[in-house]
């Protein structure tokens, strides 16, 4: 039963994503929607350094939007404890009820109010979300990577990025970390990381924070320059 449900979910996700891509292309090419906004989209697996990356980008004065806040707010609004499993359940429920791009669409309501020409979005998990964001501006993917052992150790001591996140998101053990990692991949994160549809920058985040920041500054300079 579980495998059948998962197969149906993946089939629906692929169909929905393909439809959104066609709509995005229609908006940009047929209607001639001007891409006056550049959107840096920070993606990566758990513990890769997405929050550190987006936090530093935000410190450079670039407006920041986090799609995960949509999920976390929904969990809290329903009086549930903010745990990884509750967040995973809520993410799937919201996507099933409102569409695969729901977190991006809700985030987009705030993005459209911004007059900034360069913004950053952290956290899209699915190509449907990326496709929707591409209707709001020119998407530049910033993929943050690190080996699984580095990501696990890092995830055990990381801090919450904002008040909507739990004070501690540390996995209890490596098994829980792998479970969360697999859920991220099932939700489409592998597709987002590997896509070549958009301009993409890759940061291998295995060094110090200053080394990470230097790489980010170089990418931001390139985006602003071109």
Secondary structure, DSSP 8 states (H G I E B T S, - for coil): -HHHHHHHHHHHHHHHHHHHHHHHHIIIIIS------EEEEEE-STTSSHHHHHHHHHHTT-EEEETHHHHHHHHHHTT----HHHHHHHHHHHHHHH-TTHHHHHHHHHHTT---SEEEEE---SHHHHHHHTTTSEEEEEEEE--HHHHHHHHTS---SSTTS-S----SSHHHHHHHHHHHHHTTHHHHHH--SSEEEEEE--S-HHHHHHHHHHHHHHHHH-
